Amino acid sequence: MPGVPSGKACEACRKQKKKCDEKQPTCGRCLRLRIPCVGSGQQRFKFQEEKRFTKAVRREHNSITLSTTSKSNISSSNGTPCSPNGNQFLFIHAKPSNNTTRLAESFTQAIKRSTDIRYNLGWSFGIFLEDVPRRLGTNDALDRAVDAVTSAHTDFCNRQPGSVQALTKYSAALRTLRVYLDDPVHAQETNTLAAVMILLICQTILGQTTTQQWSGHCEGATQILKARKNFGPRNEFEAKIYMSLRGSVLFEGLFNHRIQLTEEEWDSLIVNDYDRANPEGRLLQTLSRAPGLMRRAKHLLRTTTDPTNVRSELWTLYLACKLDLDKLKQGSLHKDLSLASTLPPGTRRTCLERLLSVHYDRIYGIGLVITLFFNCMLQALGTHRESVEADAYTFTEEILMLAEISEDLRPVGSGYLIICLTTAWAASRDVQQRGRVWRWLGDYQRDFNNWEVRRWEQDLRWTAEHLCLGDPLGLKENEDYSDYLDC
């Protein structure tokens, strides 16, 4: 079945039998009509059956294929079927393939559920990734993003720094995404939003950026959502994307003032049918109020006046966080593995039990982070100082315990502990405890490619000061934790 070229016109122009200028990513006609442009400039092939074998040769081929168990047909040392006259036939058992199918197969290896949790992108970054392979070939920004993250993931699994090839693909994916975002039609596509999320994952694998220099992916995602008439998800695939995107936008929103969302927009991003009634869902909804509360709390520290009663509001939200956190802790201590019991004993059941066990620990760790965010602000405002500092010590010990039991999940499966340990270091006021957090955090941070001691130390101090509203308590510049860090 040889491939016969069949032109590079986009699908819309081909269907309407119009001349296509074949420009990428959008042809001139589709851009003028403001309709999706699929396949412009991409070579297509029409497969035709090749009929150059004579009837005699085909009859001989069929007789040999159907009688491979006969000793007379296997005469070579390697078992290759032979014709009666001794000539060998070479059979190539391969399915048709092109760049899209090869890319889909490579990406599937990184996300399928049987992949080790230490390197499984699907488990760590969201179930929406399972739907991505079937969407390849329809959006160049998505294709290039998947190609980049697959290449970066290969290097990461081999514990190698990002190769020139991976960095080149990442840069090309960024350029393509910018072109798509400049197009009013492509910018609102579901696949373009998926490309943004996948590039955020790629940036994390290649090496986490500093807290003061954002990649811009979360900011770009919020701009895409704002450009729509309806901020919420449009379909089930987008609902799955939101499950992963909301946490990234929330955490970056605490530091990046350019991410400004209304209360209704935050609700559209965060609230979903999967966990709206669960403790983890309520904690994320509470966290969405943190950026506005931080601005009001900083105003209180500057002016010493509290016209909006931010102290009382923070304390109320903090108590609600503690109640939900306690429920998550109970779930972590008494893990419900009943879902795995429906499977027969074997590898699949063992794998599912491990995934469920780690899942309960991870959502408890994220719950600790959210609660400690509010704890840091309350400490800075001096609200119930003794009680809040005691809570910070207890919650930090819980995070240290998670860090210890999660070592066998490194590097990808335990990546969430970096934000956990960073927040714990900011909240703790005990020097010895802070030193232990420092050591674990440095150890986990080394798993990522751009780890540099001096820059990491500066970023950590900046993050802690920001979470504490610029409060210098416990953030002395002369404190040295190098003894806790095995450089």
N, C-alpha and C positions, 0 to 999 in steps of 0.2 A: 504494500500500500504506500506508494511514494507520495510525498506532499507536493501538491501543485500550487504555486503562489496564486492568491485570489484577490490581491489588492490591499491597500492600506486605508481605505475610507472608513469612517466611523460607522457605527451601527445605524444611527439615525439617517445619515445621508444615503447609506446603502438601501435602507428600507424605502425611502422616498425616491430613490434613483436620481439623486442630485449629486452634482460634482462637489467633492470634498477637497479642501486645501491641505488636509492631512496634518495640520499643525497640532502640536502637543502642548499642554494636556487637553486643550479644547480647540476644535476647529472653528473657523470664522463664522460658519452658518449657525452652529449650535450656540456660540457665544452671542450672536445677534438675536436669536430666538429665545435665549435664556432657558435652554433645555439641557439635560445631562448629556455629555458627550462621552461615549464609551468606545474605546478601541481606535481612536484617531492616530494615524501614523504607525500602527502596529501591524506587522506582516501576518496575514492569515494564510492558512494552507487548507486546501480541499483534498482529502485523501481518496484515491481511486485504486481499485483493485488492479494489480499488475497481471497481465495475461500473456506472458512470454514463454511459459512452459508448454512443451508439447504434451499431447495426451499420453504418450508412452512414458515420458519422464514423470508426469503427475501420477500415473498408475503405479510406477515403480516406487515413488515416494510414499504413496498411501500404503502399499503392501509392506514396506519396511516399518512405517510408523505403527501399524496395527499388529506387528509381530515382533516387538522388541524383546519379548520373553523367549523367543526362539534362539537356540544356541547358534544356529547358522547365520544369524544376523549380527552377532557380536563376536568379531574376530580380532579387533585391535586390542592392544594392551590396556588402553584406558577405557574400554567399554563403549566406544563410539559406534553406533549402528553402521553397518556396511552393506553394500549391495552384493548380490550374488557373485559379481565379478571382482569383488574385493575393494572397490572404490568406496571411500568414506564419505558420509553425508554429515555436514555440520548443521545442527539445529540450534538456533538462537531463541531461547525462551525469555522474551522480554516484552513488557507491555508498552504501548505507545506512550511517549513522554515528550514534554516540552518544558520550557523554563518555568511556567506556572505550576505544573504538576510537581516538578522537582522541588520547587520552593515550598509548596504545600507539604510535601513529604518530609523535608528537613525541619520545617517549623513544627509539624506534628510530633516529631521526636522529642521536642523540648516541652511539650504541653500535655502529652497523653498521660492518663492517670497511672499507668504502670511505670512511668519514669520516676527514678529515685527522688524522694521529697527534697533532698539536699540541692537538687538542680532543677526542680520542676517549676517552670514559669507559671503554668496554669494554677497550681495550688497557691503560689505566693502572690500572684498579681491579679487573679480574677478568672472566673469561669467564662467570661465573655471570649477569652482567647480560643476556646474550643470551637466557636462558631466562625473564626476568622478564615481558616483554610478554604472553606466553600465560597468565600467572598473574594478570593484572589482573582486577578485578571480583569477586574471591573473598575479599579481605581488605582492609578499609578502611584499616588501618595501612599496608599495602604501597602501596595506591593513593595515599594522601596523601603518602607518602614519595617516590614516583616523581614526583608532580606537583610537589613542592617542588624536587627535584634538577633536574628538567627546566627549571623556571623560573630557578633559580639558574645553570644551565649556559648558558642563553640570554644572561643578563646578562654572564656571565664571558667568553663568546666575543666579545661586543661590547666587551670591556674596560671595562665599566661596573661601578660598585659595586653590591652587592646591592640590588635595588629593594625598595620597600615591599611590592609584591606577593609577591616571592620570600621575604622575611622573614616575611610573614604566613602564607604556605603552610608554611614551615618550622616556625613556632610551632604551627600547627594540626596538623601531622604529629606533633610531639612530644606534644601533648595526647592525640591519638588513640592513640599508642603506649603512653602511660602507662595508658590505660584497658585496652588489650589485655593489658598485662603484669600488671595486677591480676586478670585473669580466668585461672583455672588452666588452662582449655582452650586459649584463644587464645595464652597465653604460651608454650606448647610447640609451636606450629605452625611449620612450615618457613617459611611466608610471613612470619610475624612476625620470625623471625631475619633474613630477607632485608631487611625494613623497617629493622631496626637497622643493618645494614651500609650500606644506601643513605643513611640519615640521617648516618652517619659521613662518607660521600662528600660529601653536601650541606654539612655543616659545614666540610669542607676547602675546598670551592669558595667558600663565602660568606666565608671568612677563617679561617685556622688559629687555633685558640685558643692561649693561652699554655701553656707546659709545666707551669705550676703550677695551671692551672684547666682540668681535663679536661671534655670534653663529657659524659662518662659513658656513651657508647655502647658502648665496649669493655667497660667494667665491667658494663653491662647485658647484653651478649651472654654474658659468662661466667656471670652469674647464671641466664640462661635455660638454658645448657648444664648447669649444676650441678643445676637443678631436674629434669632428666630422669634416668631410671634408667640410660640409656646415654649417656655423655658424647660419644661419637663420632658421625659423620654417619649419618643414617638412610637417605639415598638419594643418588643421583648428584648432584642439584641441591645438596644440602647439602655434599657433598664438594667441589664447586666453590666454594661460599661459604667453606668452611674454608681453601681455598687463599689467599684474600684476607684473611680475618679473622685468621688466625694471626699474620701479620706485625704487624698493628695491635695485637693483644693483647700480643704479645711486647714491642714497643717501649714501649707504655704501661705494661706491667708492670714495666719497669725504674724507673719514676718513681712509679707509683700503687701504694701499699702495700696498697690494698684489693683488688687483683687477686692472690688467693692460690690457686694451683693445686698439686695434688700432682703428683709425677713421672708417674704414670699418666695424669692428666688432661692434662698437657702433651703427652704422647705421643699421646693420642687426638686432640688438636687439631691437632698438627703433622704426624705421620707419615701419609703417604698413598701410594697406589699410583703417583702421578704422578712423584714425585721422591725416594722413600725411599732409592734407591741412588745418587742423584746428589750432587755436591758441595754444591749449594745446599740440598738437603734435609738433609744432615748438618750444615751450618752452622746452620740453623734449630733443629735438635735440640740442638746445643751451646748456642745462645743461650738456650734455655728453662731452662738451669741457671744463667744469669747472675743473676736476682734473688736466689736463695738464696745464691750465692757473694758477692754484694755485701754482704748482711747479715753473713755470716761474716767478710768482709774488714774491714768497719767495726768489728766487735767486736775483731778483732785489733789494729787501730790504737788503739782505746781502751784495751785491756788489755795490749798488747804480748805476749800469749800466743797460741799457735797450736795449740790442742789437736786441732783437726780437720785440721791440715796443709793449710790452704787455699792457701798459697803454692805448694806442689808440685802441687796439683790444677789451679790456674789456669794454671801453666806448661805442664802436659801438654795441657790443652785449647787453649791458645794455639798450641802447635806443631801440633796437629791442624788448627786453623783455617788456619794458614799453608799447610799442604799442600793443603787443599781450595781455598784462595784461588788458589794457583798454577795449579791446573787450570782455574779460572774465567778466569784471565788468559789462559791459552793459548786458551781458547775465544773470548775477546774479540779476540785477535790474529789467530787463524786461524778466522774465522767459517765455519760449515758452512751454506752456502746451497743445499745439494743439493735440499731440499724445493721450493724455488722453481723449480729447473731442470725439474721435471716439468710445469710450465705452459708454454704457447706464449708466445713473445715478445709483449710488450704491456704494458698498464697494470697488469693484475692481477699479472703476474710481477714487475714493478718494485716494486709496492706491497709484495708479500710479501717480497722481498729486503730492502727497507728495514725492515720490521717485524722480520725475523730479526736484522738487523745491530744494531738498537737493543736488541733483547731481550738479546743477549749482553753488551752494554755495561751494561745495567741490572742484570742479576744479578751481574756483576762488581762494580758499585758497591755493591750491598747486601752482597756478601761482604766488601768493604773495611770497611764500617760494622761488621759483626759482629766482625771481627778487631780493629778499633780499640777496640771496647768492652772487650775483654779486655786490650788493650794499655794502656788508661787505668788499669785496676785494678792491673796489674803495675807501672806507673810509680809509682802511689801507694804501693805496698808496697815499692818499692825493689828489686824482684826483677830481676836481670840488667839493671840500669838502662841502661847504655851501649848494649847490643844492642837493647833495647826502644825506646829513644828514636830510634835509627837507623832502626828499622823504621817508627816513627811518621812520620818525615820522608819516607821513601820512599813509604809508603801515601798520605800527604797529597798528594804530587806526582802520584800516579796519579789522585786525586780531582780535583785541579785540571785535569788533562788532560781528564777526562771532562766537567767543567763547560764547558771551552772548546769541545769538539766537539759538545756537546749544546745549544748556544744556539738552533739552528734548530728544536728540539723544544718550545720554550717556547710556552705556559705549562704545559699539563697533561702533555705527554709527557715533560717533564724535571722534574716535581715531586719525584721521588725524590731529586734532588740536594740538596734542602734538608737532609734528615737526614744525607746524606753529608758535606756541608760543615760542618754543625754538629758532627758527631763529629770531623772532621778538625781543626777549630779547638780542640776540647777536648784532643786528643791531641798536637798539635804543640807543641814547645818553642822553635822558631825564631821570633823576633819578626818578621823580614821575611816569612817564609812565612805566619805567622799573619795578617799584614796583607793579603796577597793573598787568603787564604781569606775574610777579613772582607769584602773588596770584592765577590768573587763571590757570597757568601752574601747580602749586602744587595741585590745586583742581582737574584738569583733570587727573594728574598723579596718584592720589589716587585710581582711578578706577582699576588700575592694581596691581597685587598681591605682587610684590616685592618692593613696594614703601617704601623707607627709606629716611628721610629728609637729613641726613648728606651726604650719598652717592649720592643722587639726586643733591644736591647743588654742590658737587665737579664735577660731570659729566657735569652739566650745564655750569659751568665756563670753563671747559676744552673744551667743544664743541664750546662755544662762542669765545674762544681764537683761536681755530683752524680755524674757519670760517673767523676770522679777521687776518689770516696769522701771528698769534703770536703777533699782535699789542696790547699793553696794554691800548689803549684809551678806557675809560669807563669801564674798567675791574679791578677796584681797589679792592685789597684783603680786605680792611678795610670797604667796603660798606656792611651794614647790612640790609637785607630785611625781617628779621624775623617778623617785625611788620605787614607785608603784608600777612603773612602766618599763617592761623589758625591751629596751630599744635595740 
